[in-house]
Amino acid sequence: MMLLLAPAVANQPLDPEQPNGLVDEARYAVDQFLEKFNPGMDTVEMKEITGWVSEHSGILATIKDYRIVKPYVKWLADTAKLPDGVRYSMLHTLGMVGDTTAVPVVRMLVADTTRPMVRLGAAEALCLLGDAVTGTRVLMDMARTEAVPFEWLPTATFMGSRGAPVKLKTAADEKAMTAYFRWLAEHTKGANALAEAVTYLLQRDEESKNLAYRVAERALKAPEVYLPDRNDKRGLLGRLAGFGGERGKALAARYGK
């Protein structure tokens, strides 16, 4: 899965009327898509163009540049065959940009059980576009049925700048997303996904915080089982110290020795 910088910049103050390299890059990425994209082009170039837009999708949302939405909806709804990776990239962008006119095509692709990566991108986008109840349910079902590996499940997409949870459209969406991260924290064994889940939950209700402390300590006690990615505890220790208050700092100090 591609690594994306959009969540990290989505909440930074940007003035679209003032000179700014990131804004210029984001607009240029859209310009390049509108100028060059066609479904018969080389697959590698197609992925590069849509991937570049995806990397800047958080900035496009901040400056309210929605030019990419209409062509993306058109291509996703079209019967032309596009690579699944390109469709995923388009769906990620639509979710990040946040224009709800994309919801019908996203819902259509959420129901596509024949292409896991496309369905994954659609579920991720749907969470941000206003139906996290459905979106998170699909994400969890895909992992439970092994349609996609656990490590493919999105986490960073739902984390804004400085590690804060992204603000969703309704209280029901917020509740569903918290439930998703609670479920992920208890089931994933990936170091990065666990660290993201703990970070999210430490900023929620007391029950979620207590779960975060519990799964974090479990992982730190048995890193070879719950942190198999090189048994790297540093990410989790840093999240506990940074977001877990005095209890988190104490845990980080105890297991960081």
C-alpha positions in Angstrom: 0.0 0.0 0.0 1.2 3.5 -0.8 2.4 5.8 2.0 0.7 9.1 1.9 1.6 12.5 3.3 -1.9 14.0 3.1 -3.1 13.3 6.7 0.0 15.0 8.0 -0.7 18.3 6.2 -4.5 18.3 6.0 -5.0 20.5 9.0 -2.2 22.9 8.5 -3.3 26.5 7.8 -2.8 27.3 4.1 -3.9 30.4 2.3 -4.6 29.6 -1.3 -4.2 33.2 -2.3 -0.6 33.4 -1.0 2.5 31.9 -2.6 3.1 28.4 -1.2 5.1 25.6 -2.7 2.8 22.9 -1.4 -0.3 24.6 -2.7 1.4 25.1 -6.1 2.5 21.4 -6.2 -1.1 20.2 -5.3 -2.6 22.4 -8.1 0.0 21.3 -10.6 -0.7 17.6 -9.8 -4.3 18.1 -10.7 -3.3 20.1 -13.8 -1.2 17.2 -14.9 -4.0 14.7 -14.4 -6.5 16.8 -16.4 -4.0 17.3 -19.2 -2.5 13.8 -19.5 -4.7 11.1 -18.1 -6.4 8.6 -20.4 -7.3 5.0 -19.7 -5.1 3.7 -22.5 -1.9 5.2 -21.2 1.0 3.2 -19.8 0.0 1.7 -16.4 3.1 3.0 -14.6 2.5 6.5 -15.8 -1.2 6.2 -14.8 -0.2 5.2 -11.3 2.3 8.0 -11.0 -0.2 10.7 -12.1 -3.0 9.5 -9.7 -0.5 8.8 -6.9 0.9 12.3 -7.1 -2.7 13.7 -6.8 -3.3 11.4 -3.9 -0.2 12.6 -2.0 -1.5 16.1 -2.2 -5.2 15.3 -1.5 -5.1 16.8 2.0 -3.8 20.1 0.7 -6.5 20.1 -2.1 -9.1 19.7 0.7 -7.7 22.5 2.7 -7.6 25.0 -0.2 -11.0 23.7 -1.5 -9.7 22.7 -4.9 -12.3 20.2 -6.0 -11.5 20.0 -9.7 -10.3 16.4 -9.5 -13.7 15.2 -8.1 -15.7 15.2 -11.3 -13.2 13.4 -13.5 -12.4 10.9 -10.8 -16.1 10.1 -10.5 -16.4 9.8 -14.2 -13.5 7.3 -14.6 -14.5 5.3 -11.5 -18.1 4.9 -12.8 -16.9 4.2 -16.4 -16.7 0.6 -17.6 -13.1 1.3 -18.9 -10.7 -1.1 -17.3 -8.3 0.8 -14.9 -5.7 -1.0 -12.7 -7.0 -1.6 -9.2 -4.1 0.4 -7.7 -5.2 3.4 -9.8 -8.8 3.0 -8.6 -7.6 2.8 -5.0 -5.6 6.0 -5.4 -8.6 7.8 -6.9 -10.8 6.6 -4.1 -8.4 7.7 -1.4 -8.2 11.1 -3.0 -12.0 11.4 -3.1 -12.2 10.6 0.6 -9.5 13.0 1.6 -10.9 15.9 -0.6 -14.3 15.3 1.1 -16.7 16.4 -1.7 -19.9 14.4 -1.0 -20.9 14.4 -4.7 -18.6 11.4 -4.9 -20.7 9.3 -2.5 -22.8 7.4 -5.1 -19.8 6.0 -7.0 -18.0 5.3 -3.7 -21.0 3.3 -2.5 -21.2 1.4 -5.8 -17.5 0.3 -5.4 -18.0 -0.6 -1.7 -20.3 -3.3 -2.9 -17.7 -4.7 -5.3 -16.5 -7.9 -3.7 -14.5 -9.0 -6.7 -11.6 -6.5 -6.4 -10.4 -6.3 -2.8 -8.1 -3.3 -3.2 -10.9 -1.3 -4.9 -13.4 -2.2 -2.2 -10.8 -1.3 0.5 -10.3 2.2 -1.0 -14.1 2.7 -1.3 -14.7 1.7 2.3 -11.9 4.1 3.5 -13.3 6.9 1.4 -16.9 6.3 2.6 -15.7 6.7 6.2 -14.5 10.3 5.4 -17.5 11.1 3.2 -20.0 10.6 5.9 -20.8 6.9 6.5 -18.2 5.5 8.8 -20.7 3.0 10.1 -20.8 1.2 6.8 -17.2 2.0 5.9 -15.6 0.6 9.1 -17.9 -2.5 9.0 -16.6 -3.3 5.5 -13.0 -2.8 6.5 -13.4 -5.1 9.5 -15.2 -7.7 7.4 -12.5 -7.7 4.8 -9.9 -8.4 7.4 -11.9 -11.1 9.1 -12.6 -12.9 5.9 -8.9 -12.5 4.8 -9.9 -10.6 1.7 -7.1 -8.3 2.6 -4.2 -8.6 5.1 -4.6 -6.7 8.4 -1.6 -4.5 7.5 -3.6 -3.1 4.6 -6.3 -1.6 6.9 -6.1 2.2 6.9 -5.0 4.0 10.0 -3.0 7.1 9.1 -5.9 8.2 6.8 -8.0 8.8 10.0 -5.2 10.6 11.9 -4.8 14.4 11.3 -1.9 16.7 12.0 0.1 16.0 15.1 -1.6 12.6 15.6 -5.1 14.0 16.4 -8.1 12.0 15.2 -9.6 13.4 12.0 -12.9 15.1 12.7 -15.7 13.1 11.0 -19.0 14.4 9.8 -21.4 13.0 12.5 -21.3 11.7 16.1 -22.3 8.3 14.7 -19.3 8.4 12.4 -17.0 9.2 15.4 -18.5 6.4 17.4 -18.0 3.9 14.6 -14.4 5.0 14.0 -13.6 4.6 17.7 -15.1 1.1 17.6 -12.9 0.3 14.5 -9.7 1.4 16.3 -10.7 -0.5 19.4 -11.2 -3.7 17.3 -8.0 -3.1 15.4 -6.0 -2.6 18.6 -7.1 -5.9 19.9 -6.5 -7.9 16.7 -3.5 -6.4 14.8 0.0 -7.6 15.4 1.6 -5.0 13.2 3.8 -2.5 15.1 2.7 0.5 13.1 -1.0 -0.3 13.1 -0.9 -1.0 16.8 0.9 2.3 17.5 -1.7 4.2 15.4 -4.6 2.5 17.2 -3.2 3.3 20.6 -2.6 6.9 19.6 -6.2 7.2 18.4 -7.7 5.6 21.5 -5.7 7.6 24.0 -7.5 10.6 22.7 -11.0 9.2 23.2 -13.2 8.2 26.1 -11.9 6.6 29.3 -12.9 3.1 28.3 -10.9 3.5 25.0 -7.9 4.9 26.9 -7.9 1.9 29.3 -8.0 -0.5 26.3 -5.1 1.4 24.7 -3.0 1.1 27.9 -3.9 -2.6 28.2 -3.0 -3.6 24.6 0.1 -1.5 24.7 1.4 -3.2 27.8 0.5 -6.6 26.4 2.6 -5.8 23.3 5.5 -4.4 25.3 5.6 -7.5 27.5 5.7 -9.9 24.5 7.1 -7.9 21.6 8.0 -11.0 19.7 4.3 -11.9 19.4 2.6 -8.5 19.2 5.3 -6.4 17.6 6.8 -8.8 15.1 8.1 -6.0 12.9 11.7 -6.3 14.1 10.3 -6.2 17.7 10.5 -2.4 17.4 9.0 -0.9 20.6 10.1 2.7 19.9 7.0 3.8 18.0 4.7 2.4 20.7 6.8 3.8 23.5 6.7 7.3 21.9 3.0 7.2 21.5 2.4 6.3 25.1 4.7 9.0 26.3 3.3 11.6 24.0 -0.4 10.9 24.2 -0.9 8.8 27.3 -0.6 11.3 30.1 1.2 10.3 33.4 0.1 6.7 33.1 1.4 6.5 29.5 4.7 8.1 30.5 5.1 5.6 33.4 4.5 2.6 31.0 7.0 4.0 28.5 9.6 4.5 31.2 9.0 1.0 32.6 9.3 -0.8 29.3 11.8 1.5 27.6 14.7 0.3 29.7 
